[in-house]
Amino acid sequence: MAVLPIVEVPDPRLRLISEPVEKVDDELRALIADMFDTMYDAPGIGLAAIQVGVPKRVIVMDLQEKEDEEGKPIREPRVFINPEILDPADELSVYTEGCLSIPEQFADVERPARCRVKWLDEQGQAHDEVFEGLLATCIQHEMDHLQGIVFIDHLSRLKRDMILKKLAKARKTAA
């Protein structure tokens, strides 16, 4: 298990359309373990394989919304292989989104409030479930990555340009 480098905008790999996973095997499970290490280290709540340079239809997520008695987040890791969104709701919700590939930048994004998702887990077992709230937002955000879309693509040109300028300034300051 290892923490992998996260691909950041404007890297052209983030615009690639990820390929379906042909077989769920130990090599894929090793990638998934590395993706979790990377996501938790960042820290984040979701990560698509393309964000670590692997153009495969794999997502890891852990919203970590619940806490134990000591106030530490309770981990509930979830793996989505070859996910598909079905039946997105007409009702929309707005969440302030951020992205590990666009560090420290956030904006309100409107997405369907609910969606049905079909996927395979790391054992190759099929699942079909309706997601709502943050879980629905997060899966849609991560699935956008599989299509070469980042969250700022959902913003107006003005807001997108402002975020990219802030990101460039932050990188220049850090250098």
C-alpha positions in Angstrom: 0.0 0.0 0.0 1.3 3.4 -0.9 0.3 7.1 -1.2 0.3 7.9 -4.9 0.8 11.4 -6.4 -2.5 13.1 -7.2 -2.9 14.4 -10.8 -3.9 18.1 -10.7 -5.4 20.5 -13.2 -4.4 21.4 -15.9 -2.9 17.9 -16.4 -4.5 16.5 -19.7 -4.9 13.1 -18.1 -7.8 14.5 -16.2 -9.6 14.9 -19.5 -9.3 11.2 -20.5 -12.3 9.0 -20.6 -11.6 6.0 -18.3 -11.8 2.5 -19.6 -14.1 -0.2 -18.1 -12.4 -2.7 -15.8 -12.2 -6.1 -17.5 -11.6 -8.2 -14.4 -11.5 -7.7 -10.7 -8.3 -9.3 -9.5 -5.5 -8.8 -6.9 -3.8 -6.2 -9.1 -6.9 -4.1 -9.1 -7.4 -4.6 -5.3 -3.8 -3.3 -4.8 -4.7 -0.2 -6.8 -7.8 0.2 -4.7 -5.8 -0.1 -1.5 -3.3 2.6 -2.8 -6.2 4.8 -3.8 -7.6 4.6 -0.2 -4.2 5.4 1.3 -3.9 8.4 -1.1 -7.5 9.7 -0.4 -7.1 9.4 3.4 -3.7 11.0 3.3 -4.9 14.0 1.2 -7.4 14.1 3.0 -10.5 13.6 0.9 -13.8 11.8 0.7 -13.6 10.4 -2.8 -11.0 9.6 -5.5 -11.3 8.3 -9.0 -8.5 6.2 -10.5 -7.7 8.8 -13.1 -6.8 11.2 -10.3 -3.8 9.0 -9.7 -3.0 8.6 -13.4 -4.9 5.3 -14.0 -7.6 5.6 -16.7 -9.8 2.8 -15.3 -13.5 3.1 -14.1 -12.7 2.8 -10.4 -13.8 5.1 -7.5 -13.1 4.9 -3.8 -15.2 6.9 -1.3 -15.6 7.3 2.4 -17.7 10.2 3.6 -16.5 9.7 7.2 -19.6 11.6 8.5 -19.9 9.6 11.7 -17.5 9.9 14.7 -16.6 7.5 17.5 -16.6 8.4 21.2 -13.3 10.2 20.9 -14.5 12.3 18.0 -12.5 10.5 15.3 -14.2 9.8 12.0 -15.5 6.3 11.6 -14.3 4.9 8.3 -16.8 3.3 6.0 -14.8 2.8 2.8 -16.7 2.0 -0.4 -15.4 0.9 -3.8 -17.2 1.4 -7.1 -16.0 -0.5 -10.2 -17.6 0.3 -13.5 -20.3 2.4 -11.9 -23.3 3.6 -13.9 -25.8 6.3 -12.9 -29.4 5.4 -13.6 -32.6 7.4 -13.0 -31.1 10.7 -11.7 -33.8 12.7 -9.9 -35.3 15.8 -11.5 -35.0 17.5 -8.1 -31.6 19.3 -7.8 -29.5 20.0 -4.8 -26.5 22.3 -4.3 -23.3 21.4 -2.4 -20.1 23.2 -2.0 -17.7 20.9 -3.8 -13.9 20.7 -3.8 -11.5 18.3 -5.5 -8.2 16.8 -4.7 -7.1 17.6 -8.3 -8.0 21.3 -7.7 -6.5 21.8 -4.2 -8.1 24.2 -1.8 -10.7 25.5 -4.3 -14.4 25.2 -3.7 -17.6 26.2 -5.4 -21.3 25.5 -5.3 -22.4 22.9 -7.8 -26.0 21.9 -8.7 -26.6 18.2 -9.3 -29.5 15.7 -9.1 -30.4 15.2 -5.4 -30.9 11.5 -5.9 -29.6 8.9 -8.3 -29.7 5.1 -8.7 -26.2 3.6 -9.1 -25.1 0.2 -10.3 -21.6 -1.0 -9.7 -19.3 -3.9 -8.8 -17.4 -4.0 -5.5 -13.8 -5.1 -5.0 -14.9 -8.7 -4.8 -16.7 -8.4 -8.2 -20.2 -8.5 -6.6 -22.9 -6.5 -8.3 -24.8 -3.7 -6.4 -27.7 -1.5 -7.3 -28.7 1.2 -4.8 -30.4 4.7 -4.6 -28.1 7.4 -3.2 -29.2 10.7 -1.7 -27.6 13.8 -0.2 -23.8 14.0 0.0 -23.4 10.4 -1.1 -25.3 11.2 -4.4 -23.3 14.3 -4.9 -20.0 12.6 -4.2 -20.6 9.6 -6.6 -21.7 12.0 -9.3 -18.6 14.2 -8.8 -16.3 11.1 -8.9 -18.1 9.6 -11.9 -17.6 12.9 -13.8 -13.8 12.2 -13.5 -14.4 8.9 -15.3 -15.8 11.0 -18.2 -12.9 13.5 -18.2 -15.0 16.2 -16.4 -13.9 18.2 -13.3 -16.3 20.0 -11.0 -15.3 23.5 -12.3 -16.7 22.4 -15.7 -20.2 22.8 -14.1 -19.5 26.5 -13.3 -19.8 29.6 -15.4 -16.7 30.6 -17.3 -16.2 33.6 -14.9 -16.3 31.4 -11.8 -14.1 28.7 -13.4 -11.6 31.3 -14.5 -11.5 32.9 -11.0 -10.8 29.4 -9.4 -8.0 28.7 -11.9 -6.5 32.1 -11.2 -6.6 31.5 -7.4 -5.1 28.1 -7.9 -2.3 29.5 -10.1 -1.6 32.2 -7.5 -1.5 29.6 -4.6 1.0 27.5 -6.6 3.1 30.5 -7.3 3.1 31.5 -3.6 4.0 28.0 -2.6 6.9 27.7 -5.0 
